[in-house]
Each structure stands twice: as C-alpha cells, then as structure tokens.
Amino acid sequence: MFSRRTRPISGAFTLIELLVVIAIIAVIISILLPSLAGARKEAQAIKVAASIRSVGQGVTQYTTGKQDMFPPSYVYGRSEDGLDWRKEDQRTSNPTPANGYVHWSQALFEGGLTPEDAFASPVATNGGAPRTNPGQRQDNWEPGQVNDLGQTGPADRPIDRQVSRIAFGGNAAIFPRNKFNTSDQRQNRLVRGSAIDSSAKGASGVILATEFYDNGDGWTSLSDSRVGGENLIKSHRPITPFLGRSSGLDVFNERDRLGIASFIYPHVDQLRTKGQLERDGGRDLLGNGAETNLDAVGRQHKGDTAHFVFVDGHVGRMKVQQTVKDRLWGDRFWSISGNTDVDLRINQD
C-alpha cells in the first residue's frame, strides 16, 4: 500500500497574517486614543469642578462663622507666623516684608473648612501656582522664582500663610486686597454676604472664584513684570473684573463722582483668546500692565473654558467672555470704598 504523507497543521501565524493583525490593532488604537484622551480630560474637569465647589462651600462656612463677612484675599501679617493682622499695616506696600502674606486659603484650610488639596488642579502646572514667598521646601518653588526679599531658593522667612499650591483666584469685588489703610483716593473694605444677596442677580448670579490661567511657563502668567526679568509670582492677588471708568486698572485712583457709576466691565474684545495669550506669552496678567485682569482667568478645558464657583455655591463652566456678556462678576465693586456702582450699559455688544 502506498503511504499518504500528510502535511502537518501549524497553529502559527504567517508573517503576512501577523502584519495584518498589527495593522488592525494600530487602526483601532488610532481610533480609540482621541476618545481616551478626551475622557481623561473630562475626568480631570470633573475633579476641578468638585474641588472649586469644595472651596466655595468652605467660604460659605467661613462667612457664617464671621458674622457674614467674606475673608480678605490677602493681608500683610502682623508677625512672621499665624493669621493675625492689623489694619494700620495694610498700606500700599508691606511695612514688614519678612512677615509675608496671610491669604484667604489658609483661613479655610486651618479652620478645617476646605482640605488643602482642594485648592489644587490636575490640569495646572505642579497643581497650581506657588506662594509668593514659598518658604523652606524646594518643591514649593518654581524655576527662576524670586520672593519678596529677592531670594531665589528655599528660605526660612518670609513664608506666606497660604496653601502651598493654588489653582484658583477670587473675585476682587468680594475678596478685598490689603489696602485698608492707604492714602489712595479709595481703600478696601470687608464685604458682607448680605450685600451680594441683595444685588440685582443675587448670590446665584455672582462669581466668587475661578481658575487661574496657566501659561505653562513657571507661572509667569501671575508674575509681576515690574521686577526686571525675575519671576515674582503674585498668586495671592484676586482677579479684578472691572475697570475704572477713567483710570482703567488703577481702580484705587478712580475719581468718586456724584451720581455717575465709577466702574465698567471691559469690552469682550479686550479679553484675549487662548491663542492670543499663547502667542503673547501670557505674562503678568494680574498686574496694572494688563489691559484687563480677566485675562488671568483659565482657559484650560474643552472650548477654552474654565470653572466658576458662584456665591451660592453652584459651579458652572464657560468661557470668560461669556461671564462678561452676562455680567456675572456683579453690579458693584463691593470691596472698595466710595461710589461702587458698575455701569452695566457700557461696553455692551
């Protein structure tokens, strides 16, 4: 009998089959990657929304325990440690620079109202901007950063009473700066929650805080351009949403005229887009050299949007341009003395 030689059956792929499989996998990955990246960014956005909501809730609890008063954005400390401050020290410049700043975030954190990590953001460089005076730990400093005493690295003093990294800035119309005792025409004052409640839009229609714009360059977006080429980061400052009717960003020297609203919203066209900020470098957005401090509002999320927490605690996500169109920063400069009216008719589209 003739024997039949059978061809062995192999379970191995041929080279062509293997290449086909690899090509199919590559196509699937190329299809899925944008979706996965988008899902990751949306998950980060949800985390930011939860964090800024927690911050808003902390402020509400703070005002409840402080006779309806919002905290100041920052003040000059009475000493090198602690939260105490004196009105007589709150001048145009710090009479004792070694005492550093006392920031509203520390009042919430130390009071157990808001955890420190709620002030950080997963989409911000190193979680957020550093303190102006970061203190002893190297990881709390940004490369090239200089503190108020001109030091360029870890130092025992000064150290700000502020969370180590902060991604959010407050509405300067609600969180006053340090100027409670100055020779300027206007001074700052603490704001009552009832003043916001009785405003035209009420607590649900006025922004309390939002995300800072991060230019990805060591937080020079919040630096002070007056200090040569050094990076003096002013993360303790609030975001001033209004312009003086005649003085622009120099709101403390805005004339107090009887019967005429002192402040106006910037025109939407004055706000730079994310692309414009990227081309310009996006530096010194909280200083008087900017056209409007609203350029310091974040544009990190889909559609160049940022999260905003309102005085009543709810959170919304939108473009900063929309907040100007809808007049969501308020109808008064509550934290400043004199005529605080905002003319809502000026700079309308």
Backbone torsions as a table, in degrees:
resi	resn	phi	psi	omega
1	MET	NA	144.1	176.2
2	PHE	-79.0	136.4	176.3
3	SER	-89.9	138.0	179.8
4	ARG	-97.2	121.2	179.1
5	ARG	-87.1	120.1	-178.2
6	THR	-95.0	145.2	178.4
7	ARG	-81.0	125.5	-178.8
8	PRO	-63.2	142.0	178.9
9	ILE	-89.1	124.4	-178.6
10	SER	-108.6	138.8	177.5
11	GLY	-91.1	1.8	-175.9
12	ALA	-81.3	149.8	175.4
13	PHE	-76.7	145.5	168.6
14	THR	-77.5	165.6	-179.6
15	LEU	-60.5	-40.2	-179.5
16	ILE	-65.1	-43.0	179.4
17	GLU	-62.6	-39.8	-179.7
18	LEU	-63.9	-42.4	178.9
19	LEU	-64.6	-37.2	177.5
20	VAL	-62.4	-45.1	179.8
21	VAL	-62.0	-43.7	179.1
22	ILE	-61.8	-40.9	179.8
23	ALA	-64.2	-41.1	179.3
24	ILE	-63.7	-44.1	179.2
25	ILE	-61.4	-41.4	-179.9
26	ALA	-62.5	-40.4	178.3
27	VAL	-64.1	-44.1	179.9
28	ILE	-61.7	-43.7	180.0
29	ILE	-62.8	-42.7	-178.9
30	SER	-64.1	-29.4	177.9
31	ILE	-76.0	-39.9	-174.2
32	LEU	-80.4	-30.8	-173.6
33	LEU	-56.3	-47.9	178.5
34	PRO	-60.1	-37.7	179.4
35	SER	-66.3	-41.3	179.0
36	LEU	-66.2	-40.4	178.3
37	ALA	-64.6	-41.7	178.3
38	GLY	-63.9	-40.1	178.9
39	ALA	-65.2	-38.1	178.9
40	ARG	-65.1	-44.1	179.5
41	LYS	-65.0	-37.5	179.4
42	GLU	-68.7	-36.6	176.5
43	ALA	-63.6	-39.7	176.7
44	GLN	-64.3	-40.1	179.7
45	ALA	-63.1	-39.6	178.4
46	ILE	-63.1	-39.5	178.5
47	LYS	-64.9	-41.1	178.0
48	VAL	-62.3	-43.3	179.3
49	ALA	-60.2	-41.5	179.1
50	ALA	-65.9	-39.3	-179.4
51	SER	-65.8	-47.8	-177.0
52	ILE	-70.5	-27.8	173.1
53	ARG	-64.6	-41.1	177.9
54	SER	-62.4	-39.3	177.1
55	VAL	-62.7	-45.3	178.9
56	GLY	-61.1	-41.0	178.4
57	GLN	-64.4	-37.1	177.5
58	GLY	-63.1	-40.8	178.5
59	VAL	-63.6	-41.5	178.5
60	THR	-59.4	-44.5	178.6
61	GLN	-65.3	-37.0	178.4
62	TYR	-61.8	-50.0	-177.7
63	THR	-63.6	-33.9	177.8
64	THR	-61.9	-38.5	-178.7
65	GLY	-86.9	-4.8	-177.6
66	LYS	-120.1	39.9	176.7
67	GLN	53.4	42.9	173.8
68	ASP	73.2	16.2	-178.3
69	MET	-98.3	132.3	171.6
70	PHE	-74.0	152.6	177.2
71	PRO	-75.2	155.1	170.6
72	PRO	-69.9	150.9	177.3
73	SER	-61.3	-44.4	173.7
74	TYR	-161.2	155.5	173.7
75	VAL	-140.5	163.3	174.1
76	TYR	-81.0	128.5	-176.3
77	GLY	-65.9	148.4	177.0
78	ARG	-70.9	-31.0	179.4
79	SER	-140.5	-174.7	-178.4
80	GLU	-76.5	-13.4	-178.9
81	ASP	-134.5	162.7	174.4
82	GLY	84.6	172.6	-174.5
83	LEU	-99.9	0.4	-175.9
84	ASP	-71.1	146.3	176.0
85	TRP	-150.6	158.7	-179.5
86	ARG	-120.3	140.5	-178.6
87	LYS	-59.9	-37.9	-176.8
88	GLU	-64.9	-19.3	179.3
89	ASP	-84.9	-10.2	-171.2
90	GLN	-87.9	75.6	-177.0
91	ARG	-105.1	-168.7	179.5
92	THR	-65.5	-34.8	176.5
93	SER	-130.5	161.0	-175.1
94	ASN	-73.2	119.0	179.5
95	PRO	-68.3	-21.5	178.8
96	THR	-135.2	82.1	-174.6
97	PRO	-55.6	-29.5	-178.9
98	ALA	-65.8	-15.0	179.6
99	ASN	-81.0	-17.6	177.4
100	GLY	66.7	-166.1	-176.2
101	TYR	-108.0	151.4	170.1
102	VAL	-111.4	115.5	-171.6
103	HIS	-105.7	153.0	-176.9
104	TRP	-62.1	-27.2	-179.8
105	SER	-64.3	-34.6	-178.5
106	GLN	-68.9	-35.4	178.1
107	ALA	-62.9	-38.5	179.0
108	LEU	-72.9	-41.4	-177.1
109	PHE	-69.2	-50.5	-178.5
110	GLU	-67.2	-29.6	179.4
111	GLY	-78.6	-0.3	179.6
112	GLY	72.7	19.2	-176.8
113	LEU	-89.6	-31.2	-178.8
114	THR	-143.3	128.0	178.0
115	PRO	-67.1	150.9	-175.5
116	GLU	-60.8	-37.1	-176.5
117	ASP	-70.1	-12.4	177.3
118	ALA	-71.4	-18.3	179.2
119	PHE	-85.1	-6.5	-179.2
120	ALA	-96.9	167.9	-178.6
121	SER	-139.9	137.0	179.0
122	PRO	-70.7	-13.5	-179.3
123	VAL	-100.9	0.8	-178.6
124	ALA	-101.6	147.1	177.7
125	THR	-56.2	123.8	-178.9
126	ASN	55.5	24.7	177.7
127	GLY	86.3	-15.2	-178.9
128	GLY	157.7	177.0	179.9
129	ALA	-74.8	147.8	177.6
130	PRO	-78.3	169.1	170.9
131	ARG	-61.2	155.8	172.0
132	THR	-62.9	-39.0	176.1
133	ASN	-118.7	91.0	-169.0
134	PRO	-71.3	-25.7	179.8
135	GLY	96.3	-146.2	-166.5
136	GLN	-86.0	-23.1	-172.5
137	ARG	-89.6	129.1	-177.8
138	GLN	-61.1	-37.9	-176.3
139	ASP	-72.1	-6.4	174.7
140	ASN	-89.3	-2.9	179.8
141	TRP	-102.9	152.2	170.8
142	GLU	-99.1	150.7	176.9
143	PRO	-57.3	131.5	178.9
144	GLY	81.3	0.2	-178.3
145	GLN	-72.4	144.5	174.7
146	VAL	-127.7	143.4	179.3
147	ASN	-94.7	-174.2	-175.1
148	ASP	-64.5	-21.1	178.9
149	LEU	-97.4	7.6	178.2
150	GLY	82.5	8.5	178.6
151	GLN	-78.0	145.4	-173.9
152	THR	-114.2	14.6	179.7
153	GLY	-164.0	-177.9	-175.1
154	PRO	-46.9	132.5	-178.3
155	ALA	-147.1	144.9	179.7
156	ASP	-64.7	-39.5	-178.3
157	ARG	-141.7	147.6	-5.3
158	PRO	-78.5	160.5	172.4
159	ILE	-137.6	124.4	-177.2
160	ASP	-75.1	144.5	171.1
161	ARG	-85.8	85.1	-175.8
162	GLN	-155.2	149.1	176.7
163	VAL	-57.8	151.2	-171.7
164	SER	-63.9	-31.7	177.1
165	ARG	-136.7	132.5	-178.5
166	ILE	-133.7	128.9	-178.1
167	ALA	-105.2	-1.1	-172.8
168	PHE	-124.8	146.7	175.4
169	GLY	-125.6	146.9	-178.0
170	GLY	-88.5	163.5	175.0
171	ASN	-75.3	116.0	-176.3
172	ALA	-63.8	-18.0	176.4
173	ALA	-73.0	-13.9	179.8
174	ILE	-114.9	-40.4	178.9
175	PHE	-98.8	100.5	-177.5
176	PRO	-71.0	154.3	172.7
177	ARG	-80.7	-168.5	-174.1
178	ASN	-75.8	-10.3	-166.9
179	LYS	-77.9	69.7	177.8
180	PHE	-95.5	-11.1	-174.6
181	ASN	-147.2	71.4	-176.4
182	THR	-126.5	170.5	176.9
183	SER	-94.4	4.8	176.8
184	ASP	-64.1	162.8	178.5
185	GLN	-61.1	-33.8	179.8
186	ARG	-121.8	154.0	176.5
187	GLN	-129.4	165.9	176.1
188	ASN	-85.6	160.8	177.1
189	ARG	-151.1	154.6	177.9
190	LEU	-71.3	152.6	-173.6
191	VAL	-114.3	137.2	175.8
192	ARG	-91.1	143.9	176.6
193	GLY	-61.2	-32.3	-179.5
194	SER	-63.6	-28.3	178.1
195	ALA	-65.9	-38.0	178.2
196	ILE	-72.3	-40.7	-179.7
197	ASP	-58.0	-35.9	-176.3
198	SER	-89.9	3.8	179.2
199	SER	-75.1	172.3	-175.0
200	ALA	-57.7	-42.7	-177.6
201	LYS	-93.9	-15.0	-179.2
202	GLY	72.9	-179.4	-175.2
203	ALA	-62.4	-27.3	-178.3
204	SER	-80.4	-8.3	-176.5
205	GLY	-117.0	12.3	-178.7
206	VAL	-124.9	127.5	-179.4
207	ILE	-70.2	134.3	175.6
208	LEU	-95.8	-47.4	-176.9
209	ALA	-156.1	164.5	-179.4
210	THR	-153.7	-178.8	179.0
211	GLU	-81.6	142.2	172.3
212	PHE	-75.8	149.3	172.4
213	TYR	-76.4	129.9	-179.6
214	ASP	-111.6	113.2	-179.2
215	ASN	-86.4	2.0	177.5
216	GLY	72.1	13.6	-176.7
217	ASP	-123.7	61.7	176.6
218	GLY	62.6	27.3	178.7
219	TRP	62.2	30.7	171.8
220	THR	-68.0	-10.8	173.7
221	SER	-59.4	-26.6	-179.3
222	LEU	-111.4	16.0	-177.3
223	SER	-80.8	168.2	179.1
224	ASP	-106.7	110.9	-173.8
225	SER	-70.5	-10.3	-179.5
226	ARG	-73.5	-13.3	-176.3
227	VAL	-98.0	64.6	177.4
228	GLY	49.6	-134.5	178.6
229	GLY	-98.2	9.5	-176.1
230	GLU	-83.7	157.7	-175.2
231	ASN	-101.9	83.2	175.4
232	LEU	-91.2	100.9	-169.9
233	ILE	-85.8	122.5	-175.3
234	LYS	-102.7	59.6	-176.5
235	SER	-72.8	-10.1	-179.9
236	HIS	-81.3	-13.3	-175.1
237	ARG	-76.1	145.9	171.8
238	PRO	-82.1	173.3	178.9
239	ILE	-98.3	115.4	178.9
240	THR	-82.0	113.6	-174.2
241	PRO	-83.9	-19.3	-172.9
242	PHE	-107.4	164.4	172.1
243	LEU	-115.3	148.6	170.7
244	GLY	-68.1	143.6	-176.0
245	ARG	-56.6	-36.7	179.8
246	SER	-118.9	-17.4	-172.3
247	SER	-102.1	-4.0	-177.7
248	GLY	64.9	-130.1	-177.6
249	LEU	-77.2	-9.5	177.8
250	ASP	-82.2	61.5	-169.6
251	VAL	-65.5	-24.7	-178.5
252	PHE	-72.6	-17.7	177.3
253	ASN	-107.7	18.0	175.4
254	GLU	-71.2	129.1	-179.1
255	ARG	-62.2	141.5	178.9
256	ASP	-97.2	97.0	-175.4
257	ARG	-104.4	130.7	-176.6
258	LEU	-63.5	125.6	173.9
259	GLY	80.5	0.4	-179.7
260	ILE	-120.7	126.1	179.3
261	ALA	-59.3	132.4	-174.3
262	SER	-81.0	-26.5	-168.5
263	PHE	-124.4	155.1	-179.8
264	ILE	-138.0	158.8	168.9
265	TYR	-77.7	148.0	171.3
266	PRO	-66.8	156.8	173.3
267	HIS	-72.6	146.9	-179.8
268	VAL	-53.9	-36.5	-178.5
269	ASP	-67.8	-16.9	177.8
270	GLN	-76.4	-19.8	178.9
271	LEU	-80.9	128.9	179.1
272	ARG	-80.1	145.6	174.9
273	THR	-75.6	169.6	177.2
274	LYS	-59.2	-41.8	179.4
275	GLY	-61.9	-41.3	178.6
276	GLN	-66.0	-41.0	178.4
277	LEU	-63.4	-40.3	179.0
278	GLU	-64.5	-40.0	179.1
279	ARG	-68.8	-36.3	-178.0
280	ASP	-81.2	-13.0	-176.3
281	GLY	95.8	-20.7	175.3
282	GLY	58.7	48.9	-177.5
283	ARG	-105.0	155.4	170.6
284	ASP	51.9	52.3	-174.5
285	LEU	-84.5	-9.6	178.3
286	LEU	-106.2	1.7	-177.4
287	GLY	-91.8	173.8	179.3
288	ASN	-72.9	-9.3	178.1
289	GLY	-78.4	-13.0	179.6
290	ALA	-79.8	159.0	176.4
291	GLU	-77.3	-34.4	174.9
292	THR	-154.1	139.4	177.5
293	ASN	-68.7	-13.3	179.3
294	LEU	-67.7	-12.3	171.2
295	ASP	-67.4	-16.3	179.0
296	ALA	-81.3	-0.7	176.8
297	VAL	-80.5	139.0	-175.6
298	GLY	-61.2	156.7	175.9
299	ARG	-141.0	36.7	-168.0
300	GLN	-84.9	-15.6	-171.6
301	HIS	-105.1	174.8	-176.2
302	LYS	-50.9	132.2	-179.0
303	GLY	76.2	19.4	-179.8
304	ASP	58.6	44.4	-177.1
305	THR	-104.1	168.6	175.0
306	ALA	-138.5	163.0	174.9
307	HIS	-91.3	142.5	178.1
308	PHE	-129.2	129.5	172.8
309	VAL	-101.8	135.1	-177.0
310	PHE	-97.1	167.9	-174.9
311	VAL	-60.6	-31.4	179.8
312	ASP	-81.1	-3.3	174.5
313	GLY	102.1	-10.7	179.6
314	HIS	-80.0	158.0	-175.2
315	VAL	-120.2	136.8	175.3
316	GLY	-129.0	156.8	177.2
317	ARG	-124.3	126.1	-176.2
318	MET	-164.1	173.9	173.4
319	LYS	-77.1	148.2	178.4
320	VAL	-61.6	-30.6	178.6
321	GLN	-60.2	-35.4	180.0
322	GLN	-67.3	-34.4	179.8
323	THR	-66.0	-30.0	177.7
324	VAL	-75.7	-43.9	178.9
325	LYS	-59.3	-38.2	-176.4
326	ASP	-92.5	1.3	177.5
327	ARG	56.1	52.6	-173.1
328	LEU	-93.3	3.4	178.5
329	TRP	-95.6	-1.4	176.1
330	GLY	116.7	172.3	178.8
331	ASP	-116.0	9.2	177.9
332	ARG	-144.6	150.7	170.8
333	PHE	-94.8	74.9	-168.2
334	TRP	-57.5	-31.3	-171.2
335	SER	-85.4	7.1	-175.3
336	ILE	-124.5	152.0	-176.6
337	SER	-82.0	168.1	178.1
338	GLY	82.4	-157.1	178.7
339	ASN	-69.7	115.0	-174.1
340	THR	-105.4	5.9	-176.1
341	ASP	-63.6	142.6	173.6
342	VAL	-109.0	124.9	178.0
343	ASP	-77.8	107.1	-174.5
344	LEU	-80.7	-6.7	-178.8
345	ARG	-88.1	-22.6	-176.9
346	ILE	-76.0	143.1	176.3
347	ASN	65.9	21.9	172.0
348	GLN	-74.1	145.4	176.4
349	ASP	-67.9	NA	NA
